[in-house]
């Protein structure tokens, strides 16, 4: 067998060597014509006219609304699409072809039919199999769709082989999430587009967080979108596949029909009853106005930039290190690495209280990431970090008390000293730090900090999470605090043997840099 192993080893070395030498030379070229955010007008669109008096009353300030509820988050996107009269700029890591994805696609298409200019930028890794839908949207004269760092081979074995050839460059993905309407309204945060992000899934929904921004900070988001849109990593979808107009029209008809289905109607009834929609149409929406808002993103081609100070992590680490009394971290995928663990230990060492809430093994949707986190768990506890792990099931607010619903954490946020913090797409893991592009909102405002802190406190409450600790013998334990007498759990709660086995096996793999 040794000759075969030698041949396989040499082939692997050849593939790695080709990847290192060719890097992006085999990638499709960015042939799209440059375009930029359309100039703002005082009263051109409904959004202009609604915001103009508010912006005049709060000069230089950005209005903010914290969106913790998935239905409210869907409503913010749908309403802004309906009100848009000039432009929609949409940038996402994932856009699922499910009920919520198709309904929002229908809203975007309807905006284009009214003459709104639509630009959509999607990461290509999660667009596999969606080319007919993407080409259908792109076929509209008012919609242009580009994909980030795409495959030249769109399906079949060629796609897998291209992944091997371009192993290193294809590993860099665009994790950004932004929804920008008329250059004046932006929704920035952790949510992708899909049922689980908007409380529409029947089994498991994500607990997530966005910020709705009104005014100047939306202009920052637009400028960042332009950088990505016009970068060498953004390739027009039309250059990667042929359009068949009749087939595409039929596909769009199916999307519109599905978006008007009975299931869609039931969900839209929930949207109509959401607090955000009721406040908006009753003119009772009360955003908090602040000057302490900055929308920030990694460079569009992050792996070519050696200036890490311009990376998002280069802004977050000094902020966290400078905390004086309190650090609260919400991260669904939490793999701090030796440097991150040392930073948190240094904080607790000088008396700063540090708390982290992440997914339990039963709640996570990526078992290898949990194994990476588990390798740091006892070290963090030893240094006094408070750890909480989200329960895999909680009582759903809209259901009877006896009904429980699956939940998974997807929020990425932090609060420092109840005064400053971050909400966005950045996980505390090596992939967000070094491989993916990320974006989010840096805030220096005690009101926003209090709102995000309240979400942290909800997530760490007994009903939502387990408290992780070491008992007197130094053994790892989980505390279920929902019972009259708290119950000590000796192993990963709610996780079956298969979950535990996969996580244990993943922990032996040398993959932490990819998590």
Secondary structure in CASP SS format (residue, H / E / C, confidence):
PFRMAT SS
TARGET T0000
AUTHOR 0000-0000-0000
METHOD secondary structure of the structure
MODEL  1
X C 1.00
X H 1.00
X H 1.00
X H 1.00
X H 1.00
X H 1.00
X H 1.00
X H 1.00
X H 1.00
X H 1.00
X H 1.00
X H 1.00
X H 1.00
X H 1.00
X H 1.00
X H 1.00
X H 1.00
X H 1.00
X H 1.00
X H 1.00
X H 1.00
X H 1.00
X C 1.00
X C 1.00
X C 1.00
X C 1.00
X C 1.00
X C 1.00
X C 1.00
X C 1.00
X C 1.00
X C 1.00
X C 1.00
X C 1.00
X C 1.00
X C 1.00
X C 1.00
X C 1.00
X C 1.00
X C 1.00
X C 1.00
X C 1.00
X C 1.00
X C 1.00
X C 1.00
X H 1.00
X H 1.00
X H 1.00
X H 1.00
X H 1.00
X H 1.00
X H 1.00
X H 1.00
X H 1.00
X H 1.00
X H 1.00
X H 1.00
X C 1.00
X C 1.00
X C 1.00
X C 1.00
X E 1.00
X E 1.00
X E 1.00
X E 1.00
X E 1.00
X E 1.00
X C 1.00
X C 1.00
X H 1.00
X H 1.00
X H 1.00
X H 1.00
X H 1.00
X H 1.00
X H 1.00
X H 1.00
X H 1.00
X H 1.00
X H 1.00
X H 1.00
X H 1.00
X H 1.00
X C 1.00
X C 1.00
X C 1.00
X E 1.00
X E 1.00
X E 1.00
X E 1.00
X E 1.00
X E 1.00
X C 1.00
X C 1.00
X E 1.00
X C 1.00
X C 1.00
X C 1.00
X H 1.00
X H 1.00
X H 1.00
X H 1.00
X H 1.00
X H 1.00
X H 1.00
X H 1.00
X H 1.00
X H 1.00
X H 1.00
X H 1.00
X H 1.00
X H 1.00
X H 1.00
X C 1.00
X C 1.00
X C 1.00
X E 1.00
X E 1.00
X E 1.00
X E 1.00
X E 1.00
X E 1.00
X E 1.00
X C 1.00
X C 1.00
X C 1.00
X C 1.00
X C 1.00
X C 1.00
X C 1.00
X H 1.00
X H 1.00
X H 1.00
X H 1.00
X H 1.00
X H 1.00
X H 1.00
X H 1.00
X C 1.00
X C 1.00
X C 1.00
X C 1.00
X E 1.00
X E 1.00
X E 1.00
X E 1.00
X E 1.00
X E 1.00
X C 1.00
X C 1.00
X C 1.00
X C 1.00
X C 1.00
X C 1.00
X C 1.00
X C 1.00
X H 1.00
X H 1.00
X H 1.00
X H 1.00
X H 1.00
X H 1.00
X H 1.00
X H 1.00
X H 1.00
X C 1.00
X H 1.00
X H 1.00
X H 1.00
X H 1.00
X C 1.00
X C 1.00
X C 1.00
X E 1.00
X C 1.00
X C 1.00
X C 1.00
X E 1.00
X E 1.00
X E 1.00
X E 1.00
X C 1.00
X C 1.00
X C 1.00
X E 1.00
X E 1.00
X E 1.00
X E 1.00
X E 1.00
X C 1.00
X C 1.00
X C 1.00
X E 1.00
X C 1.00
X H 1.00
X H 1.00
X H 1.00
X C 1.00
X C 1.00
X C 1.00
X C 1.00
X C 1.00
X C 1.00
X E 1.00
X E 1.00
X E 1.00
X E 1.00
X C 1.00
X C 1.00
X E 1.00
X E 1.00
X E 1.00
X E 1.00
X E 1.00
X E 1.00
X H 1.00
X H 1.00
X H 1.00
X H 1.00
X H 1.00
X H 1.00
X H 1.00
X H 1.00
X H 1.00
X H 1.00
X H 1.00
X H 1.00
X H 1.00
X H 1.00
X C 1.00
X C 1.00
X C 1.00
X C 1.00
X E 1.00
X E 1.00
X E 1.00
X H 1.00
X H 1.00
X H 1.00
X C 1.00
X C 1.00
X C 1.00
X C 1.00
X C 1.00
X H 1.00
X H 1.00
X H 1.00
X H 1.00
X H 1.00
X H 1.00
X H 1.00
X H 1.00
X H 1.00
X H 1.00
X H 1.00
X H 1.00
X H 1.00
X H 1.00
X H 1.00
X C 1.00
X C 1.00
X H 1.00
X H 1.00
X H 1.00
X H 1.00
X H 1.00
X H 1.00
X H 1.00
X H 1.00
X H 1.00
X H 1.00
X H 1.00
X C 1.00
X C 1.00
X H 1.00
X H 1.00
X H 1.00
X H 1.00
X H 1.00
X H 1.00
X H 1.00
X C 1.00
X C 1.00
X C 1.00
X C 1.00
X C 1.00
X C 1.00
X E 1.00
X E 1.00
X E 1.00
X C 1.00
X C 1.00
X E 1.00
X E 1.00
X E 1.00
X E 1.00
X E 1.00
X C 1.00
X C 1.00
X C 1.00
X C 1.00
X H 1.00
X H 1.00
X H 1.00
X C 1.00
X C 1.00
X C 1.00
X H 1.00
X H 1.00
X H 1.00
X C 1.00
X H 1.00
X H 1.00
X H 1.00
X H 1.00
X H 1.00
X H 1.00
X H 1.00
X H 1.00
X H 1.00
X H 1.00
X C 1.00
X C 1.00
X C 1.00
X C 1.00
X E 1.00
X E 1.00
X E 1.00
X E 1.00
X E 1.00
X E 1.00
X C 1.00
X C 1.00
X C 1.00
X C 1.00
X C 1.00
X H 1.00
X H 1.00
X H 1.00
X H 1.00
X H 1.00
X H 1.00
X H 1.00
X H 1.00
X H 1.00
X H 1.00
X H 1.00
X H 1.00
X H 1.00
X C 1.00
X C 1.00
X C 1.00
X E 1.00
X E 1.00
X E 1.00
X E 1.00
X E 1.00
X E 1.00
X E 1.00
X C 1.00
X C 1.00
X C 1.00
X C 1.00
X C 1.00
X C 1.00
X C 1.00
X H 1.00
X H 1.00
X H 1.00
X H 1.00
X H 1.00
X H 1.00
X H 1.00
X H 1.00
X H 1.00
X H 1.00
X H 1.00
X H 1.00
X H 1.00
X H 1.00
X H 1.00
X H 1.00
X C 1.00
X C 1.00
X C 1.00
X E 1.00
X E 1.00
X E 1.00
X E 1.00
X E 1.00
X C 1.00
X C 1.00
X E 1.00
X E 1.00
X E 1.00
X C 1.00
X C 1.00
X C 1.00
X C 1.00
X C 1.00
X C 1.00
X C 1.00
X C 1.00
X E 1.00
X E 1.00
X E 1.00
X E 1.00
X E 1.00
X E 1.00
X C 1.00
X C 1.00
X E 1.00
X E 1.00
X E 1.00
X E 1.00
X E 1.00
X C 1.00
X C 1.00
X C 1.00
X E 1.00
X E 1.00
X E 1.00
X E 1.00
X E 1.00
X C 1.00
X C 1.00
X C 1.00
X C 1.00
X C 1.00
X H 1.00
X H 1.00
X H 1.00
X H 1.00
X H 1.00
X H 1.00
X C 1.00
X E 1.00
X C 1.00
X E 1.00
X E 1.00
X E 1.00
X E 1.00
X E 1.00
X E 1.00
X C 1.00
X H 1.00
X H 1.00
X H 1.00
X H 1.00
X H 1.00
X H 1.00
X H 1.00
X H 1.00
X H 1.00
X H 1.00
X H 1.00
X H 1.00
X H 1.00
X H 1.00
X C 1.00
X C 1.00
X C 1.00
X C 1.00
X C 1.00
X E 1.00
X E 1.00
X E 1.00
X E 1.00
X E 1.00
X E 1.00
X C 1.00
X C 1.00
X C 1.00
X C 1.00
X C 1.00
X E 1.00
X E 1.00
X E 1.00
X E 1.00
X E 1.00
X C 1.00
X C 1.00
X C 1.00
X C 1.00
X C 1.00
X C 1.00
X E 1.00
X E 1.00
X E 1.00
X C 1.00
X C 1.00
X C 1.00
X C 1.00
X C 1.00
X C 1.00
X C 1.00
X H 1.00
X H 1.00
X H 1.00
X H 1.00
X H 1.00
X H 1.00
X H 1.00
X H 1.00
X H 1.00
X H 1.00
X C 1.00
X C 1.00
X C 1.00
X C 1.00
X C 1.00
X H 1.00
X H 1.00
X H 1.00
X C 1.00
END
